[in-house]
């Protein structure tokens, strides 16, 4: 969770495009990000993968009015509505985009290529193929409101920090703060947290969710700290598991806020 999920970029900027708030070129540029190219496979009426610009236009023509995010994990089908074939593929990718207005979903498959022997990130060529699959038109699983997500995150951040400090894990101290500061600096360089059209509260929730996600990542990546016994390591994993779940729920709530607000405005 150190970086925004590709499904988040596709949903956020796809929603902005569908609303007429950004141009197709700007939307595609933001969605692709540092990747080389994105294509969509399996679109109705297309026999081969097509570029994002054509794909988003085709989805609009098929009746798509908005895009939601799913960030499922084993035992937690967050944001999914079925059928099982789509859920399984989304769970394998750990993310997906689910359309509203038409029964389609998109699951990314990432291909990386680069020089052998530990290529630097700048040398890695990344291509993404989004597989378009049928989905069930039903409420997404376990997605909170923005207000619920914000309250959950505040509690989760406080609880995780206290537990990790008690276990003497590096993520609870200066190492975590330095990593978070570095992440913020990167995030602020020319990147919008969300696309135009999203409410300020969604931006706030997403940024806090990413901060919590970063705390979790730092905890796992900086050794065992003082938690050297099996019981202490187990306690740390037990403490982080619900916090990670809260952070994923909040991310989904933030990315889905545009669609939720529009549907409330329509009286749905």
Residue pairs with C-beta under 8 A, 6 or more apart in sequence:
1 209
1 210
1 213
1 214
1 216
1 217
1 244
1 247
1 248
1 251
2 183
2 213
2 214
2 217
4 210
5 69
5 71
5 95
5 251
6 31
6 33
6 35
6 95
6 108
6 110
6 128
7 69
7 70
7 71
7 95
7 96
7 97
7 106
7 108
7 255
8 69
8 95
8 251
8 255
9 30
9 31
9 33
10 31
10 67
10 97
10 106
10 130
11 67
11 68
11 69
11 97
11 255
11 256
12 30
12 194
12 195
12 198
12 255
12 258
13 22
13 26
13 27
13 28
13 30
13 31
13 195
14 27
14 31
14 56
14 59
14 67
14 97
15 66
15 67
15 195
15 197
15 258
15 259
16 22
16 27
16 195
16 196
16 197
16 258
17 23
17 24
17 27
17 56
18 56
18 60
18 64
18 65
18 66
18 67
19 197
19 258
21 195
21 196
21 197
22 30
22 195
22 196
24 53
24 56
24 57
25 53
27 52
27 56
27 195
28 38
28 51
28 52
28 53
28 56
30 192
30 195
31 38
31 52
32 38
32 52
34 126
35 126
35 127
35 128
36 125
36 126
36 127
37 51
37 127
37 128
38 51
38 52
38 127
38 128
38 129
38 130
39 49
39 50
39 51
39 52
39 55
39 127
39 128
39 129
39 130
40 49
40 50
40 51
40 52
40 55
40 106
40 129
40 130
40 132
41 48
41 49
41 129
41 130
41 131
41 132
42 131
42 132
42 133
43 50
43 55
43 58
43 59
43 132
44 58
44 62
44 132
45 58
46 58
49 129
50 58
55 130
55 132
59 99
59 102
59 104
62 102
62 104
63 101
63 102
64 99
64 100
64 101
64 102
64 104
65 100
65 101
65 102
65 262
66 99
66 100
66 101
66 258
66 259
66 262
66 263
67 97
67 98
67 99
67 100
67 259
68 79
68 97
68 98
68 99
68 100
68 140
68 143
68 252
68 255
68 256
68 259
69 79
69 95
69 96
69 97
69 98
69 251
69 252
69 255
69 256
70 77
70 78
70 79
70 80
70 90
70 95
70 96
70 97
70 98
70 105
70 140
70 252
71 78
71 79
71 94
71 95
71 248
71 251
71 252
72 78
72 79
72 80
72 87
72 90
72 91
72 94
72 95
72 96
73 91
73 94
73 245
73 248
74 91
76 142
76 245
76 248
77 87
77 91
77 141
77 142
78 140
78 141
78 142
78 143
78 248
78 249
78 252
79 96
79 98
79 140
79 141
79 142
79 143
79 252
79 256
80 86
80 87
80 90
80 91
80 96
80 98
80 140
80 141
81 98
81 135
81 136
81 137
81 138
81 139
81 140
81 141
82 135
82 136
82 138
83 134
83 135
83 136
85 133
86 96
86 105
86 107
86 133
86 134
86 135
86 136
89 96
89 107
89 131
89 133
90 96
90 105
90 107
93 107
93 108
93 109
95 107
95 108
96 105
96 106
96 107
96 108
97 105
97 106
97 107
97 130
98 105
98 135
98 140
99 105
99 106
99 135
100 259
100 263
103 134
103 135
103 136
103 137
104 132
104 133
104 134
104 135
105 132
105 133
105 134
105 135
106 130
106 131
106 132
106 133
107 130
107 131
107 133
108 128
108 129
108 130
108 131
109 128
109 129
109 130
109 131
110 126
110 127
110 128
111 126
111 127
111 128
111 129
112 124
112 125
112 126
113 124
113 125
113 127
114 123
114 124
114 125
115 123
140 252
140 256
142 249
143 249
143 252
143 253
143 256
144 152
144 249
144 250
144 253
145 253
145 260
146 199
146 201
146 202
146 205
146 253
146 254
146 257
146 260
148 253
149 205
149 209
149 246
149 249
149 250
149 253
149 254
150 201
150 204
150 205
150 208
150 250
152 246
152 249
152 250
153 205
153 208
153 209
153 212
153 246
153 247
153 250
154 208
155 246
156 212
156 242
156 243
156 246
156 247
157 208
157 211
157 212
157 215
157 243
159 239
159 243
160 212
160 215
160 216
160 239
160 240
160 243
161 172
161 215
163 235
163 236
163 239
164 171
164 172
164 215
164 219
164 225
164 236
164 239
165 172
165 173
167 225
167 226
167 227
167 232
167 235
167 236
167 239
168 225
168 226
168 227
169 219
169 222
169 224
169 225
169 226
169 227
169 236
170 176
170 218
170 219
170 222
170 223
170 225
171 215
171 216
171 218
171 219
171 222
171 225
172 219
175 218
175 222
176 214
176 215
176 218
176 219
179 214
179 218
180 211
180 214
180 215
180 218
183 210
183 211
183 214
187 193
187 207
187 210
193 203
193 206
193 207
194 202
194 203
194 206
194 254
194 255
197 258
198 254
198 257
198 258
199 257
199 261
201 257
202 253
202 254
202 255
202 257
202 258
203 254
205 250
205 253
205 254
205 257
206 250
206 251
206 254
206 255
208 250
209 247
209 248
209 250
209 251
209 254
210 247
210 251
212 243
212 246
212 247
212 250
213 244
213 247
213 248
213 251
215 243
216 240
216 243
216 244
216 247
219 236
219 240
220 240
224 232
224 233
226 232
227 233
227 235
227 236
